[in-house]
Amino acid sequence: MLGQLPSDFPLPLDRPFTHQTAREVGLRPNQLTALVTAGALSRPLRGVYVAATTPDSTRLRLACLRLVIPADSVVCDRHAGWLHGAEMVLAPGEHLQVMPLTIFRRRGHGRLRNGLVDGGERSLLASDVVEMEGVQVTSPLRTALDLGRVRWPERAIAGLDAMLRLGAFERDELLAHVHRFTGARWVRTLRAVAPLADGRSESPGESVLRLRLVERRIPVEPQVEVWEAGRFVARLDLADPDSRFGAEYDGEEWHSSPEQRAHDQARRTDADEQGWTIAVFRKENVFGPLADVDRLAAQAYARARSRRGLPT
């Protein structure tokens, strides 16, 4: 349950404020920290606070950003995706632990140097930037192209899927712009991953699991509905209808309570009775040094093909 701000709180509750503004009205740093810990205030960005009862919205996020960035700066990468509505592009745990903003300036304007920002200079076309209530932000397409140019393919596919899910551009449009970054850092990742991007993916875990399966040459597609004689049986995270192989990523948020687990088991049992072979993967199977997704997926896919009388 959210904590309550004191009745004599000296700042408006309907808009964000900075650490400096709080000091000017007599609020000490330890008081702000205590209110955040109690759940009365939230800290969406480093140095920015807002009443926890204030509903999250794009407008609120832009109001927060306007307080801490210069007018000639451009919000990029994961924070641009966040503003456009693709919350899953944030770094893991970033909704709990504030990290520096990803903000760049156009080439030749110098880089920002303060503890709030992780950025530098970047070459941007006029079409790469949109204005959102006074804040310059890379467009959804340019944001996707930037999120795809990272070292790790797992992070790239998760970012591209999340941006495609917004519906602001098509994958063909994304692919048509990849050539712009020839010679740029990590463009090889973008070239490899962009053709695999799919906006139907509903979580980073699903995106990375799909990448792993495709790398194993297991031909899955996202969000496949299973029907039997006109009756809806289940919707699978990833599936190959030909072999009736299904793969599901059980993230902690939606697949951990007794009720959620019971629901998952019921629909998977129903799908199994219709001839589907379902493999379930959790975080430890897909991420980290002990990940065994390749072995488990290959075994389950072979079982599915054998069950259907297909060569393995």
Secondary structure, 3 states (H helix, E strand, C coil): CCCCCCCCCCCCCCCCEEHHHHHHCCCCHHHHHHHHHCCCEEEEECCEEEECCCCCCHHHHHHHHHCCCCCCEEECHHHHHHHHCCHHHCCCCCCCCCCCECEEEECCCCCCCCCCECCCEECCCHHHEEEECCEEEECHHHHHHHHCCCCCHHHHHHHHHHHHCCCCCCHHHHHHCHHHHCCCCCHHHHHHHHHHCCCCCCCHHHHHHHHHHHHCCCCCEEEEEEEECCEEEEEEEEEECCCCEEEEECCCCCCCCHHHHHHHHHHHHHHHHCCCEEEEECHHHHCCCCCCHHHHHHHHHHHHHHHCCCCC
